[in-house]
Amino acid sequence: MTDITTQSVPRRADGLAVSALLFALLCLLAAYGATRLLRGALEQLAAYSPAWQILFWLAIAATACLFWPAVRSYGLSREASMALARNDVVEARIATAASRDYGWLTFGWGAFALIVLGFASFVMMNEVAVGKTFFLLPLMQEKWWLVTHKFLVTNLFIFVVAEIFVLIWGLVVALARLMPGPAGQPIRALAILYCDIFRGLPAIVTLYLIGFGIPTSGLPDMIAPHLYGLFVDTSNMTVGELRTATRIPVSWWCVLALTLTYGAYVAEVYRAGIESIHWSQVSAARSLGLSYMQTMRYVVVPQAVRRIMAPLLNDFIGLQKDTALVQVVGVVDAFNQSRIIASNAFNLSAVTIVAILFVVITIPQARFVDKLIERDNARMRAGG
């Protein structure tokens, strides 16, 4: 019979530990080379100063910190070898596992350092031509507020309003698609048809058709004056004044188009969350005398929403980014404004401002939802 102790001997981690040491050395050399490249580029621009030198040395020192987990990995691998020599398999396993952890820690942070150094080198390439194209600081400082203002009053407005409508409309469509019984079959068919059509249409096509098509058809000019006349006396207004007073801004047509587009996606997310609730909960609610809508409102939907927060966030991030598409119907949003600046200055730094704004507004949303999910998971584990 084979000795069970022989079968449970852990695999050695010496190779990984040595590789971690070599990788740490490679990262340190890369940091030194990148700082030399950056220094040469800054000297050509006459922008080099002692502050940059301090920053470079800090970068090299931070990269040198990779040697700490690498050396720890190698030391633990040697401890594992000595434990095996003493036939202490348990100690060898513990030391080997710790050695592997420190080795992979070196590779993880080393990869991070190489990516950061590579990006910095890329920006400084070709006598900082890349950096000047995307990160021309004087132009960014001059145009920052102009682009940010358009982002706040146009992109953010459309995103917030459309998100509210999408949450409501998506839930309505999801409940319509799950309508029970033969009487609900026509409603289910309409909901399925709507989801299929608007998930199949690109958002830019929907924006173009609604943003240009509906105003061009003259339908708003026919309906809006009558609705306006219910609240305001229009007897003394000329046709031109009435048309100007009742003209619907293009941004609202963009809200409608994005609501229809993302309502289809969010309806499917709602439906997946609702169907994930066990059927016994619906049966119990109906046995207590609750109607279908009461069951959905008080029992199913509150539980389903907790499960779909992360997918909903993904759809809202997509909605937020697609607000940049409103420029196809002539709305001057942040992206359109940055394009105008870029065409006048022959530089894309203004577009970089838009990219930064979208990223800055997205990250807090992601972290907020992570916190909500973490809190809900903690409550579920506590049995609350």
LUMKEDO-385292 format. One line per field, with one value per residue: x, y, z of N, C-alpha, C, CB in turn. Coordinates in steps of 0.02 Angstrom, whole numbers. Each point is the difference from the previous one (the first is absolute). Glycine has a CB too. Layout:
BEGIN
n.px (X_...)
n.py (Y_...)
n.pz (Z_...)
ca.px (X_...)
ca.py (Y_...)
ca.pz (Z_...)
c.px (X_...)
c.py (Y_...)
c.pz (Z_...)
cb.px (X_...)
cb.py (Y_...)
cb.pz (Z_...)
end
This chain:
BEGIN
n.px (42_66_61_-160_151_7_-139_51_149_-77_34_145_-73_162_-85_-68_139_69_-125_8_151_-32_-122_88_104_-115_-47_147_17_-142_43_131_-76_-108_108_77_-136_-30_143_-15_-142_51_126_-98_-83_141_-81_155_-60_109_-150_65_101_-120_-70_128_11_-154_23_121_-80_-121_99_70_-148_36_111_-130_-57_150_45_-135_24_143_-46_-111_100_95_-125_-32_147_-9_-142_63_120_-114_-81_-66_-118_-34_122_-24_-144_52_113_-92_-105_111_68_-134_-22_137_-19_-132_59_104_-112_-90_104_69_-133_-5_142_-34_-127_81_115_-98_-68_138_46_-135_26_148_-39_80_108_-126_-62_-81_-5_-55_-123_-57_52_-22_22_-43_-126_-39_-4_-97_-113_-15_-126_-33_-16_-78_-119_-31_0_-117_-100_5_32_-85_-139_5_36_-122_-112_45_2_-153_-42_81_-77_-137_31_62_-130_-95_78_-2_-156_-19_86_-96_-159_-22_-73_-9_10_160_-21_-7_109_98_-8_45_127_56_-9_86_117_14_14_109_103_6_37_170_-55_19_-148_-69_68_-57_-150_-14_85_-81_-142_-66_47_-42_-151_-20_-3_45_-97_-126_24_57_-133_-85_98_3_-161_3_77_-40_-140_57_-109_146_78_22_-35_131_-56_-46_141_75_-95_26_175_-16_148_37_-6_-147_57_115_-112_-66_133_34_-149_10_144_-27_-159_74_102_-105_-96_122_27_-150_11_124_-73_-131_75_86_-150_17_-124_7_-18_-127_-62_6_-75_-120_-25_-26_-129_135_-102_106_26_24_114_76_-4_59_109_88_59_77_76_30_80_104_32_32_121_84_-106_-24_154_-6_-117_77_134_-89_-69_139_42_-137_28_108_-144_-40_117_-126_-87_133_45_120_21_123_6_-34_111_113_-36_23_142_47_-26_86_130_21_-61_-83_22_-159_4_74_-132_-86_93_-17_-158_-9_96_-79_-137_64_61_-133_-76_104_-8_-162_-5_115_-95_-125_77_54_-145_-59_114_-26_-155_30_99_-114_-110_-28)
n.py (-60_114_24_60_61_-17_75_133_34_157_-22_39_142_-39_55_112_51_22_79_106_35_28_97_95_19_44_117_62_13_72_114_33_15_100_101_5_38_117_68_11_69_112_41_28_101_87_-124_-31_55_-70_-48_-106_-47_-37_-86_-90_-42_-42_-100_-71_-21_-74_-105_-36_-55_-125_-33_-22_-119_-42_-29_-76_-103_-38_-26_-103_-85_-21_-46_-112_-57_-16_-78_-111_-22_-42_-113_171_-76_124_83_-32_64_133_23_-26_108_111_-28_29_137_59_-48_78_133_7_-9_116_109_-46_34_142_38_-34_97_123_-16_-9_138_75_-51_49_148_1_-57_111_98_-62_-64_-69_131_88_-104_10_138_159_15_118_-85_-41_150_43_-109_-20_85_-47_-147_33_74_-126_-96_79_13_-155_-116_29_21_-140_-74_48_-27_-145_-47_35_-78_-132_-20_1_-86_-127_-20_6_-116_-96_4_-30_-134_-57_26_-147_-42_-47_150_-3_-52_156_26_-109_70_141_-59_-74_130_86_-101_-9_155_31_-131_46_155_2_71_52_-52_71_138_-1_-28_115_117_10_-60_100_134_-60_-29_166_-101_135_83_-94_12_142_82_-103_9_159_8_-77_137_131_86_-80_143_68_-129_69_-144_55_-12_-149_-48_62_-73_-149_-5_-148_82_-86_-35_-67_-86_-51_-51_-86_-75_-48_-56_-98_-54_-40_-53_-126_-11_12_-118_-100_52_-29_-146_-40_48_-81_-136_13_-18_-166_-3_16_161_-28_-99_105_111_-93_-50_159_10_39_37_-76_134_-66_-94_124_77_-105_-100_51_138_-22_-124_75_119_-103_-56_145_83_-63_17_150_31_-54_100_124_-23_0_136_69_-32_51_159_-20_-23_163_21_-75_138_118_-51_121_-163_47_-47_140_72_-98_27_154_-26_-93_108_114_-88_-88_-79_-143_124_-2_-161_6_76_-126_-101_77_-3_-156_-28_94_-78_-154_12_38_-117_-104_44_-5_-151_-43_52_-82_-135_20_22_-131_-95_51_-37_-149_-28_49_-114_162)
n.pz (0_-94_154_-2_5_-158_-19_82_-92_-4_-151_63_23_-72_-120_82_61_-139_-59_121_-34_-151_34_93_-118_-101_95_12_-157_-15_102_-80_-138_58_57_-142_-73_98_-18_-158_10_99_-91_-125_94_51_109_79_143_90_-37_-98_115_96_-112_-23_151_10_-121_71_135_-72_-69_140_53_-108_119_101_-83_-49_147_38_-117_52_150_-40_-92_128_90_-108_10_157_-7_-97_102_112_-110_14_-123_95_-46_-154_5_62_-106_-128_41_22_-142_-75_76_-47_-154_-19_75_-120_-107_63_2_-141_-75_72_-55_-151_-3_54_-103_-125_33_12_-143_-71_47_-67_-161_-71_116_121_-160_119_85_-117_-25_147_76_-95_181_-97_-44_149_50_-120_24_173_-23_-151_48_134_-75_-88_128_67_-120_-67_83_125_-77_-67_135_82_-106_-36_154_18_-128_37_137_-74_-124_74_87_-127_-70_127_11_-157_13_122_-79_90_-126_-141_58_-34_-165_-31_112_-60_-141_54_75_-128_-89_100_3_-157_-21_103_-17_-158_28_0_134_-151_-43_123_-31_-145_37_106_-63_-138_31_92_-69_-143_51_21_141_69_-96_53_159_35_-33_86_124_-5_14_148_52_-93_-21_-147_-2_-22_-94_-148_-35_71_146_-21_-49_126_104_-60_-26_82_41_-130_160_-29_-124_101_101_-115_-37_144_29_-122_42_143_-12_-64_120_113_-59_21_150_40_-55_90_133_-28_-22_146_78_32_-107_165_-26_-91_105_117_-82_-41_153_43_-118_-100_-123_-74_76_145_-60_-55_136_99_-75_-112_22_139_-66_-138_70_66_-149_-75_104_-117_-116_47_-21_-151_-34_64_-85_-131_43_14_-147_-65_60_-129_-90_34_-123_-86_40_-23_158_-11_84_57_-150_-61_87_-52_-155_22_62_-119_-111_78_27_-147_158_12_125_-33_2_145_53_-44_75_135_-7_-15_122_99_-22_17_144_76_-80_51_150_6_-42_104_115_-52_2_147_60_-67_56_149_-11_-45_123_104_-66_-70)
ca.px (-42_36_-6_-41_42_34_-48_-21_56_-18_45_48_-15_64_0_-41_35_55_-31_-23_59_21_-51_9_58_-21_-42_44_36_-49_-14_58_0_-56_15_50_-36_-42_43_23_-56_-13_55_-11_-53_22_-48_27_13_16_-60_-5_51_-26_-53_32_30_-55_-25_49_-4_-62_10_47_-37_-18_48_-21_-35_41_48_-39_-18_59_16_-49_12_55_-27_-37_48_29_-52_-4_58_-15_-62_-56_-41_-47_38_18_-59_-14_52_-8_-59_18_49_-37_-38_45_24_-51_-6_52_-20_-58_19_48_-37_-30_53_21_-52_5_62_-10_-43_39_47_-38_-19_59_34_3_9_-62_-53_-61_-26_-28_-62_-55_3_29_-27_-27_-65_-47_-18_-40_-66_-29_-66_-47_-21_-34_-67_-43_-10_-48_-66_-27_9_-23_-72_-31_12_-40_-71_-12_7_-62_-52_17_-16_-73_-24_24_-40_-66_6_14_-63_-44_23_-14_-71_-23_-66_-15_-17_61_41_14_47_66_24_22_62_54_14_37_69_37_14_46_65_32_19_55_-24_9_-55_-60_7_-8_-69_-44_23_-13_-62_-62_-8_-10_-67_-49_-46_0_-32_-73_-27_23_-39_-63_15_22_-58_-38_27_18_-43_38_-40_36_66_4_18_72_12_-26_45_62_-14_-17_50_31_72_26_26_-53_-7_56_-20_-49_34_40_-46_-26_54_23_-56_-3_53_-14_-58_25_34_-53_-32_46_-3_-65_-4_46_-33_-30_-72_-37_-16_-60_-56_-18_-33_-67_-42_-20_-50_28_-9_63_38_21_55_60_20_20_38_48_42_52_54_33_42_64_41_17_32_60_-18_-30_53_32_-43_2_64_-9_-43_39_47_-36_-21_46_-26_-52_26_-23_-60_17_6_70_18_71_40_-5_39_71_17_8_64_53_7_29_67_37_26_-53_-1_-68_-34_24_-39_-63_15_11_-64_-41_30_-9_-70_-16_32_-40_-60_20_17_-61_-37_39_-15_-69_0_35_-43_-55_27_12_-65_-25_39_-22_-68_-48)
ca.py (60_63_40_60_59_14_29_67_47_57_17_51_68_34_31_62_50_27_40_62_43_25_46_63_33_26_59_55_25_35_64_43_20_45_66_32_22_58_57_26_34_63_45_28_50_50_-4_-42_37_-46_-35_-60_-47_-31_-45_-58_-42_-33_-54_-54_-29_-38_-62_-42_-34_-66_-49_-25_-64_-49_-28_-41_-61_-43_-24_-50_-61_-35_-30_-60_-53_-26_-38_-64_-40_-26_-39_37_16_55_63_11_25_70_43_1_42_70_19_12_62_57_1_28_70_35_4_44_70_14_13_66_50_1_34_72_25_-2_55_62_2_11_71_40_-21_45_68_16_15_-33_38_65_-13_-20_30_66_29_68_-2_-31_49_54_-24_-48_18_1_-69_-24_31_-37_-66_4_23_-40_-72_-22_10_-53_-64_-6_-4_-63_-56_-4_-28_-69_-42_-9_-31_-68_-41_-9_-48_-66_-26_-15_-62_-56_-1_-70_-19_13_71_39_-19_57_46_-32_3_69_11_-37_34_61_-17_-25_55_51_-29_-11_64_37_61_58_0_22_72_36_-5_39_69_35_-21_25_72_12_-22_52_-23_44_64_-9_-19_43_61_-15_-13_63_43_-20_33_70_33_8_37_60_-20_-16_-69_-7_1_-62_-55_8_-14_-71_-44_-46_-2_-62_-42_-43_-56_-45_-37_-50_-52_-41_-37_-57_-48_-34_-32_-70_-37_-1_-45_-68_-8_-8_-65_-51_3_-24_-72_-34_-10_-67_2_-10_65_24_-42_18_66_-6_-38_46_44_56_-3_-6_62_7_-48_29_62_-8_-61_-21_53_22_-49_-3_59_-11_-46_26_66_3_6_65_49_-6_33_73_24_4_57_60_9_13_69_33_-10_49_49_-16_39_71_25_17_-27_6_-29_44_60_-18_-7_68_26_-39_21_67_0_-56_-36_-41_5_13_-65_-33_27_-36_-67_4_13_-61_-48_25_-9_-71_-36_1_-42_-70_-13_5_-62_-52_6_-24_-73_-27_7_-47_-67_-6_-7_-68_-48_6_-25_55)
ca.pz (0_-3_62_-9_11_-63_-47_20_-1_-43_-55_18_-26_-13_-67_3_41_-40_-53_30_9_-65_-24_38_-29_-66_12_23_-58_-42_32_-12_-71_-14_28_-44_-59_18_14_-63_-33_35_-15_-66_6_49_55_54_62_55_23_-42_22_60_-20_-33_51_36_-43_3_67_5_-38_37_53_-23_25_65_-6_-36_47_46_-35_-4_67_20_-39_32_62_-20_-17_63_34_-33_20_67_-7_29_-59_16_-3_-70_-36_20_-28_-73_-17_11_-52_-63_7_-8_-69_-43_18_-38_-70_-8_5_-53_-62_8_-8_-71_-39_14_-32_-72_-21_6_-56_-61_-3_-13_-62_-57_26_35_-49_23_57_-22_-38_43_66_-4_61_-7_-33_46_51_-30_-24_46_24_-56_-12_60_2_-47_28_56_-19_-54_10_66_3_-39_34_62_-17_-35_47_39_-44_-17_58_4_-61_-3_46_-30_-55_29_29_-56_-31_46_15_-3_-26_-71_-10_-4_-57_-45_33_-3_-69_-13_37_-34_-63_16_21_-58_-48_26_13_-65_-30_33_34_-43_-49_35_11_-64_-22_45_7_-62_-33_30_-14_-71_-19_17_52_60_-15_-3_65_55_11_34_70_29_7_58_59_-14_-50_-62_-48_-23_-25_-71_-14_13_72_29_-19_39_71_10_-30_48_-12_-29_54_26_-48_15_60_-22_-38_46_44_-38_-14_60_33_-21_35_72_8_3_64_50_-10_26_73_23_-10_45_64_-1_-13_62_29_-35_21_68_-2_-30_47_53_-27_-38_-73_-36_6_69_10_-31_34_70_13_-50_-26_48_3_-65_-10_35_-38_-67_5_-41_-71_-13_-4_-65_-49_11_-26_-72_-13_12_-56_-63_-5_-47_-67_-17_-49_-68_-14_4_69_16_65_14_-54_-59_15_-3_-71_-28_25_-32_-70_-2_29_-28_57_29_73_24_1_61_57_0_25_73_33_-1_47_69_22_0_55_63_-6_8_70_40_-8_35_71_11_-6_58_59_-6_12_72_33_-14_39_71_6_7)
c.px (43_-12_-39_39_37_-47_-17_57_-16_51_44_-19_65_0_-39_36_57_-27_-25_59_23_-50_4_60_-17_-42_42_39_-47_-16_58_2_-56_13_53_-33_-42_43_25_-54_-14_56_-6_-54_18_-48_26_17_19_-60_-10_51_-23_-53_29_29_-53_-29_47_-3_-62_7_47_-34_-23_48_-21_-41_40_49_-37_-20_58_18_-48_8_59_-23_-39_47_30_-52_-8_58_-10_-62_-59_-44_-47_35_20_-59_-14_51_-6_-58_16_50_-34_-39_44_28_-50_-14_51_-20_-59_18_53_-33_-33_53_22_-52_3_61_-7_-44_36_50_-35_-18_60_36_0_3_-66_-56_-65_-31_-32_-67_-59_-1_36_-30_-25_-69_-52_-21_-45_-71_-35_-71_-51_-26_-40_-70_-48_-15_-54_-70_-32_6_-28_-75_-36_7_-45_-74_-17_5_-62_-55_13_-17_-75_-25_23_-39_-70_2_12_-63_-49_21_-14_-74_-28_-66_-9_-17_62_42_11_50_70_29_26_66_59_19_40_72_42_19_53_66_38_23_60_-27_6_-54_-64_2_-13_-73_-47_20_-12_-70_-62_-7_-13_-70_-53_-49_2_-34_-75_-30_19_-40_-66_11_21_-60_-45_21_14_-48_42_-37_36_69_-3_20_74_15_-24_46_65_-11_-11_51_34_75_23_25_-54_-15_57_-15_-49_34_41_-43_-27_54_18_-56_-7_52_-17_-61_23_38_-51_-31_43_-1_-65_-5_49_-30_-39_-76_-41_-19_-62_-61_-23_-37_-70_-47_-24_-51_26_-12_69_43_23_57_65_26_29_47_56_49_51_58_39_47_67_47_25_35_61_-16_-33_53_35_-42_2_66_-2_-44_39_48_-36_-30_46_-25_-50_25_-23_-63_11_3_73_12_75_44_-1_41_74_22_10_68_58_12_31_73_45_33_-58_-3_-69_-42_22_-38_-67_10_9_-66_-43_28_-12_-71_-19_27_-39_-63_18_16_-62_-40_36_-15_-71_-3_34_-43_-58_22_13_-66_-28_38_-19_-71_-52_-46)
c.py (62_40_64_64_19_33_72_50_58_10_59_67_37_36_65_54_32_44_67_48_30_51_67_39_30_63_59_29_38_69_48_24_49_69_37_27_62_62_31_39_67_51_31_53_57_3_-40_44_-50_-39_-65_-52_-37_-52_-64_-47_-35_-58_-60_-35_-43_-66_-47_-36_-70_-54_-29_-64_-53_-34_-44_-66_-48_-28_-54_-65_-40_-32_-63_-57_-30_-40_-69_-45_-30_-45_34_26_58_67_17_27_73_47_5_44_74_24_15_65_61_4_30_74_42_8_47_74_19_15_69_55_5_36_75_30_0_56_66_6_13_74_43_-17_55_73_27_18_-33_38_66_-11_-12_37_68_42_71_0_-31_48_55_-22_-45_18_1_-70_-27_29_-37_-70_1_17_-43_-75_-24_8_-57_-67_-8_-8_-66_-60_-9_-32_-73_-47_-15_-39_-73_-47_-12_-52_-70_-31_-18_-66_-61_-4_-70_-9_16_73_43_-16_57_50_-28_5_70_14_-35_35_64_-15_-23_57_47_-28_-13_64_31_66_60_4_24_75_39_0_43_73_41_-15_30_76_15_-18_53_-21_43_67_-6_-12_50_63_-12_-14_64_46_-19_37_74_27_16_42_60_-16_-15_-73_-12_-1_-64_-59_4_-20_-74_-47_-42_-3_-69_-47_-46_-57_-50_-42_-55_-57_-46_-40_-61_-52_-39_-29_-73_-43_-8_-45_-72_-13_-9_-70_-56_0_-27_-76_-39_-11_-66_5_-8_66_30_-40_18_67_-5_-38_44_51_59_-10_-6_62_11_-48_28_58_-14_-59_-10_55_25_-49_-1_59_-8_-43_29_68_5_1_67_54_-4_34_75_30_5_59_65_14_17_70_39_-7_54_53_-15_39_74_29_12_-24_7_-27_44_64_-14_-10_67_29_-36_20_69_1_-54_-41_-36_4_14_-63_-40_25_-38_-70_0_11_-62_-52_22_-11_-73_-36_4_-42_-74_-16_2_-64_-58_1_-25_-76_-32_4_-50_-71_-11_-9_-70_-52_2_-24_53_6)
c.pz (0_63_-14_10_-63_-50_17_3_-47_-56_21_-32_-16_-66_-1_39_-39_-57_27_11_-66_-28_36_-27_-69_9_22_-59_-47_29_-11_-72_-16_27_-42_-63_15_14_-65_-37_33_-11_-69_0_46_59_58_60_55_26_-39_23_63_-17_-32_52_42_-40_2_68_8_-38_36_58_-20_25_67_-6_-37_46_51_-32_-3_69_23_-39_29_66_-16_-17_63_39_-32_19_70_0_35_-57_14_-5_-71_-40_16_-32_-76_-21_9_-52_-66_3_-11_-71_-47_16_-38_-73_-11_2_-52_-67_3_-12_-73_-43_10_-33_-76_-25_4_-57_-66_-8_-20_-65_-52_22_29_-49_21_58_-20_-36_47_67_-2_57_-8_-33_46_55_-28_-16_49_20_-57_-14_60_5_-46_27_54_-24_-55_14_66_6_-37_36_61_-16_-34_48_42_-42_-17_57_3_-61_-6_45_-28_-55_27_29_-55_-33_43_19_-8_-37_-74_-14_-7_-62_-49_30_-1_-70_-17_36_-32_-65_11_17_-60_-47_27_25_-65_-33_36_29_-45_-53_32_14_-64_-22_43_2_-63_-28_29_-9_-73_-23_14_53_62_-13_-2_69_54_9_36_74_36_13_58_63_-10_-53_-62_-52_-29_-29_-74_-8_15_74_33_-15_40_73_12_-31_54_-14_-25_54_28_-48_10_62_-19_-37_45_48_-36_-11_63_42_-19_36_74_14_5_64_56_-5_28_77_27_-5_44_69_-3_-5_64_33_-32_22_70_2_-28_47_57_-26_-39_-74_-33_9_73_16_-29_42_69_12_-49_-19_51_5_-66_-9_35_-41_-66_3_-45_-75_-18_-7_-68_-54_8_-21_-76_-21_7_-58_-64_-4_-47_-72_-20_-49_-71_-18_12_70_15_72_10_-56_-62_11_-5_-73_-33_21_-34_-72_-7_22_-31_55_34_76_28_3_61_61_5_27_76_37_3_49_72_25_4_61_66_-4_12_73_45_-5_33_75_16_-2_61_63_-2_12_75_37_-11_40_74_11_8_-59)
cb.px (-90_-8_109_-99_14_75_-46_-89_82_-57_-84_91_-106_57_11_-105_-30_71_-34_-94_34_58_-74_-50_76_2_-97_9_80_-48_-70_63_49_-78_-29_89_-4_-85_35_79_-49_-64_73_35_-82_53_-91_46_-81_91_-52_-40_89_25_-76_25_98_-27_-56_74_64_-66_-20_91_-36_-51_91_1_-107_-12_77_-43_-83_42_47_-79_-44_82_-6_-92_26_78_-58_-61_74_52_69_71_7_-64_42_85_-48_-49_75_49_-77_-22_86_-9_-78_30_68_-50_-43_86_42_-69_-27_81_-21_-83_39_63_-73_-59_67_15_-99_-14_75_-46_-88_12_-33_-63_92_67_85_47_87_116_68_4_1_16_78_116_57_51_109_105_44_115_53_60_101_111_53_49_119_93_35_29_102_111_16_23_118_86_-3_44_123_34_-17_91_97_-11_0_112_66_-28_45_117_18_-21_89_116_-10_60_-43_-41_-105_-1_-44_-115_-92_-34_-81_-121_-67_-41_-106_-106_-43_-60_-118_-99_-44_-70_-119_84_34_123_55_-10_83_118_24_-20_85_122_57_5_74_121_35_11_14_105_101_13_6_112_52_-46_35_111_5_-15_49_122_-74_54_-102_-61_29_31_-89_23_-11_-116_-50_37_-50_-119_19_-106_15_31_84_-49_-57_80_18_-87_3_92_-30_-83_43_97_-57_-42_84_48_-73_8_97_-24_-58_72_75_-52_-36_94_-9_96_22_59_122_70_42_99_112_51_62_111_-69_88_-107_-56_-65_-116_-82_-41_-89_-108_-102_-85_-94_-89_-66_-99_-103_-59_-63_-98_-42_61_-15_-102_17_51_-74_-80_59_15_-99_-9_78_-25_-48_95_18_-50_100_50_-70_-52_-104_2_-97_-27_-25_-114_-91_-8_-65_-126_-53_-28_-99_-113_-49_21_95_12_118_8_-10_114_54_-40_53_115_6_-31_88_89_-28_0_110_44_-49_45_114_-2_-48_90_78_-43_2_109_31_-54_52_103_-21_-33_94_77_47_83)
cb.py (-61_1_-48_-65_-33_-97_-113_-54_-94_53_-41_-87_2_-87_-112_-69_-64_-101_-105_-62_-70_-109_-97_-54_-80_-116_-75_-55_-96_-110_-57_-61_-110_-97_-43_-77_-118_-79_-52_-95_-110_-64_-67_-108_-90_66_11_-82_93_77_109_69_74_105_98_70_76_109_84_61_98_107_63_79_111_53_60_117_63_68_99_105_64_67_112_91_57_81_113_72_58_99_107_54_75_102_-105_34_-120_-77_-21_-92_-116_-40_-30_-115_-94_-15_-70_-124_-58_-10_-100_-114_-32_-45_-117_-88_-3_-73_-124_-47_-23_-107_-102_-17_-42_-122_-64_-3_-79_-116_-20_10_-117_-84_20_40_8_-111_-54_48_-47_-110_-115_-8_-73_43_-10_-111_-24_47_9_-23_67_98_-18_-11_112_66_-29_36_115_91_6_32_125_62_3_69_125_51_21_102_114_41_49_108_113_44_45_119_90_36_69_123_66_11_120_-19_18_-116_-18_5_-115_-14_43_-79_-90_36_12_-107_-48_52_-32_-109_-8_66_-52_-99_19_-51_-49_-6_-95_-113_-23_-31_-116_-103_-41_-4_-103_-93_23_-21_-117_40_-115_-55_34_-46_-119_-45_46_-46_-117_-11_17_-112_-109_-22_49_-111_-38_66_-47_120_-6_57_124_46_-2_92_113_33_84_-69_87_62_89_98_76_82_102_90_77_85_106_76_76_76_110_38_42_116_81_-1_70_124_44_12_98_109_22_51_125_-44_-47_-109_19_34_-92_-64_54_2_-104_-14_-35_17_69_-75_48_34_-95_-35_61_51_-50_-80_33_59_-68_-60_71_10_-92_-63_11_-61_-123_-35_-7_-108_-100_-14_-51_-124_-65_-20_-79_-121_-6_-22_-122_-19_14_-114_-98_9_-63_101_-81_-9_-114_-46_40_-53_-106_17_27_-94_-71_46_44_66_83_-76_39_115_1_-12_114_67_-28_46_118_22_-29_85_110_3_22_114_82_1_49_124_43_8_98_106_10_34_121_77_1_72_123_37_11_97_-99_58)
cb.pz (61_-125_43_37_119_20_-18_65_26_98_-85_11_67_68_-50_-7_103_28_-60_56_99_-22_-28_101_61_-47_30_113_9_-36_86_90_-28_3_115_45_-42_48_109_-7_-33_86_76_-49_-22_-91_-82_-84_-34_31_33_-97_-49_65_-17_-101_2_55_-74_-81_45_11_-106_-31_42_-101_-62_45_2_-104_-15_54_-68_-98_26_29_-103_-53_53_-43_-108_4_31_-94_-70_49_-7_102_-35_76_116_8_2_109_95_-6_34_123_57_-18_80_122_24_-11_114_77_-15_51_122_59_-14_83_117_17_9_109_98_5_41_125_63_8_88_123_24_-69_-84_98_-91_-37_69_-9_-93_-54_51_-127_61_-8_-111_-24_58_-47_-114_43_91_-49_-74_57_27_-96_-25_75_32_-80_-71_49_6_-107_-40_61_-12_-106_4_67_-47_-75_62_65_-55_-27_96_27_-75_25_103_-19_-57_44_-38_107_112_-9_64_123_13_-47_73_91_-32_-13_105_51_-48_41_114_10_-42_30_104_-12_-35_-79_110_20_-62_52_90_-32_-41_68_79_-24_-26_83_97_-18_21_-114_-44_35_-64_-115_-35_-21_-101_-108_-30_-59_-120_-52_31_29_91_22_61_86_112_-27_-89_-108_-2_-12_-115_-77_10_2_-93_9_90_-105_28_59_-82_-51_72_-8_-98_-9_59_-56_-90_0_1_-112_-82_13_-62_-124_-41_-6_-102_-103_-4_-34_-116_-63_19_68_-113_15_25_-99_-72_43_-13_-115_-30_54_92_89_7_-84_-96_31_-4_-113_-61_31_47_-43_-75_64_82_-47_-8_110_52_-46_117_90_-1_63_125_37_-2_93_99_-6_39_123_55_-5_116_78_14_113_73_10_30_-107_36_-79_-4_121_44_-25_75_113_-3_2_111_75_-28_22_105_-105_15_-96_-5_-49_-126_-53_-14_-97_-110_-20_-39_-119_-86_-22_-51_-124_-55_21_-82_-117_-21_-18_-108_-87_7_-51_-126_-52_7_-81_-115_-11_-16_-115_-82_11_49_68)
end
